[in-house]
Amino acid sequence: MALLNILEFPDPRLRTKAKPIDNVDGRIARFADDLLETMYDAPGIGLAASQVNVHSRIIAVDVSDNKDQPLILINPEIVAREGEIETNEGCLSIPGFYEPVFRSQQIEVNAINRDGEPFTLQAEDLLAVCIQHEMDHLEGKLFVDYLSSTKRQMIRKKLLKQQKQQA
């Protein structure tokens, strides 16, 4: 397994729309393991392939307290939504910022697992929010897109300043 480099906002590669995965093979399974390892190391509760500059429709999620319930969703598709919940969201690609965002409280998702088997998942609350957040990445969308343009620009400027200081 390998740690992957996480892109940071405002990197334009984060805006690339991911393509469906046609064949789940050993290469995809190893990449899924790398995504999980990178997510746990960051540390985070979700990571999309788009965040590591791989523009394929795959996300890794684990919202468990003990980090022992990893989920890999390949070609995820939300087929049902219910309710609304507001949570303070953060993002590994937007480090240090947490802002309120509204999402569906309950979702039903069809996806493929790392072994190539289709499955359906019912998710609610934090798991539902996390999956929706990561699926946004696959569309080239970030949680800051839900904020006002003024707030988004403020975050962008602060991150650019931090990135210059680290370079």
C-alpha positions as CSV (number, residue, x, y, z in Angstrom):
1,M,0.0,0.0,0.0
2,A,1.1,3.6,-0.6
3,L,0.2,7.0,0.7
4,L,-1.1,9.3,-2.0
5,N,-0.7,13.0,-2.4
6,I,-4.0,14.9,-1.6
7,L,-4.7,17.9,-3.8
8,E,-5.6,21.2,-2.1
9,F,-8.1,23.9,-3.0
10,P,-7.9,25.9,-5.3
11,D,-6.0,23.3,-7.4
12,P,-8.0,23.1,-10.7
13,R,-7.6,19.4,-10.9
14,L,-10.2,19.1,-8.1
15,R,-12.7,20.4,-10.6
16,T,-12.3,17.4,-13.0
17,K,-15.3,15.2,-13.4
18,A,-14.5,11.5,-12.7
19,K,-15.2,8.8,-15.2
20,P,-16.9,5.5,-14.4
21,I,-14.8,2.4,-13.7
22,D,-15.5,-0.3,-16.3
23,N,-13.6,-3.2,-14.8
24,V,-12.9,-3.8,-11.1
25,D,-9.7,-5.7,-11.1
26,G,-6.7,-6.1,-8.8
27,R,-5.3,-2.7,-9.8
28,I,-8.6,-1.0,-8.7
29,A,-8.6,-3.1,-5.4
30,R,-5.0,-2.0,-4.7
31,F,-5.9,1.6,-5.4
32,A,-8.9,1.3,-3.0
33,D,-6.5,0.1,-0.3
34,D,-4.2,3.1,-1.0
35,L,-7.2,5.5,-0.8
36,L,-8.1,4.0,2.6
37,E,-4.5,4.2,3.9
38,T,-4.2,7.8,2.8
39,M,-7.6,8.7,4.3
40,Y,-6.7,7.1,7.7
41,D,-3.2,8.7,7.7
42,A,-4.6,12.2,6.9
43,P,-6.7,11.6,9.2
44,G,-10.1,11.8,7.6
45,I,-13.4,10.0,7.3
46,G,-13.7,10.1,3.5
47,L,-11.6,10.5,0.4
48,A,-12.5,10.5,-3.2
49,A,-10.1,9.4,-6.0
50,S,-10.4,12.9,-7.5
51,Q,-8.7,14.3,-4.4
52,V,-5.6,12.3,-5.2
53,N,-5.6,13.3,-8.9
54,V,-7.2,10.0,-10.1
55,H,-10.4,10.9,-12.0
56,S,-12.2,7.6,-11.6
57,R,-15.5,7.1,-9.7
58,I,-14.3,5.6,-6.5
59,I,-14.6,6.8,-2.9
60,A,-13.4,5.5,0.5
61,V,-15.3,6.2,3.7
62,D,-15.1,5.2,7.3
63,V,-17.1,7.2,9.9
64,S,-16.7,4.6,12.7
65,D,-15.1,5.7,16.0
66,N,-12.5,2.9,15.8
67,K,-11.8,3.3,12.1
68,D,-12.6,-0.3,11.6
69,Q,-15.6,-0.1,9.2
70,P,-14.0,0.9,5.8
71,L,-16.3,1.3,2.8
72,I,-15.3,1.4,-0.8
73,L,-17.9,2.6,-3.2
74,I,-17.1,2.3,-6.9
75,N,-19.4,4.1,-9.4
76,P,-21.7,5.2,-6.5
77,E,-25.1,6.4,-7.5
78,I,-27.7,7.9,-5.1
79,V,-31.1,6.4,-5.9
80,A,-33.2,7.9,-3.0
81,R,-32.9,10.8,-0.6
82,E,-34.9,11.8,2.4
83,G,-34.8,14.6,5.0
84,E,-32.3,17.3,5.5
85,I,-29.5,17.8,7.9
86,E,-27.0,20.7,8.5
87,T,-23.5,19.7,9.6
88,N,-20.2,21.5,9.9
89,E,-18.2,20.0,7.0
90,G,-14.5,19.9,6.6
91,C,-12.4,18.5,3.8
92,L,-8.9,17.0,3.4
93,S,-8.5,19.2,0.3
94,I,-9.5,22.3,2.3
95,P,-7.5,21.8,5.5
96,G,-8.4,23.7,8.6
97,F,-11.8,25.0,7.5
98,Y,-15.2,23.8,8.7
99,E,-18.5,25.4,7.5
100,P,-22.2,24.5,7.8
101,V,-23.6,22.7,4.8
102,F,-27.1,21.2,4.2
103,R,-27.3,17.6,2.9
104,S,-29.9,14.9,2.6
105,Q,-30.2,13.1,6.0
106,Q,-30.9,9.7,4.6
107,I,-29.8,8.2,1.2
108,E,-29.8,5.0,-0.6
109,V,-26.8,4.3,-2.7
110,N,-26.1,1.7,-5.4
111,A,-22.4,0.9,-5.9
112,I,-19.8,-1.8,-6.6
113,N,-17.4,-3.0,-3.9
114,R,-13.6,-3.5,-4.2
115,D,-14.3,-7.2,-5.2
116,G,-16.5,-6.1,-8.2
117,E,-19.8,-7.0,-6.5
118,P,-22.8,-4.6,-6.7
119,F,-24.5,-3.6,-3.5
120,T,-27.1,-1.2,-2.1
121,L,-26.4,0.8,1.0
122,Q,-28.9,2.7,3.2
123,A,-27.0,5.5,5.0
124,E,-28.1,8.2,7.4
125,D,-26.7,11.1,9.3
126,L,-22.9,11.3,9.3
127,L,-22.4,8.4,6.9
128,A,-25.0,9.9,4.4
129,V,-23.3,13.3,4.7
130,C,-19.9,11.8,4.1
131,I,-20.9,9.8,1.1
132,Q,-22.6,12.9,-0.5
133,H,-19.6,15.0,0.2
134,E,-17.2,12.5,-1.4
135,M,-19.6,12.0,-4.4
136,D,-19.5,15.7,-5.0
137,H,-15.8,15.4,-5.5
138,L,-16.4,12.9,-8.3
139,E,-18.4,15.7,-10.0
140,G,-15.7,18.3,-9.5
141,K,-17.7,20.0,-6.7
142,L,-16.3,21.0,-3.3
143,F,-18.1,21.9,-0.1
144,V,-17.1,25.5,-0.5
145,D,-19.3,25.6,-3.5
146,Y,-22.2,25.6,-1.1
147,L,-20.9,28.8,0.6
148,S,-21.3,32.4,-0.4
149,S,-18.8,33.6,-2.9
150,T,-17.3,36.0,-0.3
151,K,-16.7,33.1,2.1
152,R,-15.3,30.9,-0.6
153,Q,-12.9,33.6,-1.8
154,M,-11.7,34.2,1.8
155,I,-10.9,30.5,2.2
156,R,-9.2,30.5,-1.1
157,K,-7.0,33.4,-0.2
158,K,-6.0,31.9,3.2
159,L,-5.1,28.6,1.6
160,L,-3.1,30.2,-1.1
161,K,-1.2,32.2,1.5
162,Q,-0.5,29.0,3.5
163,Q,0.6,27.1,0.4
164,K,3.1,29.9,-0.5
165,Q,4.5,29.8,3.0
166,Q,5.0,26.1,2.9
167,A,6.7,26.1,-0.6
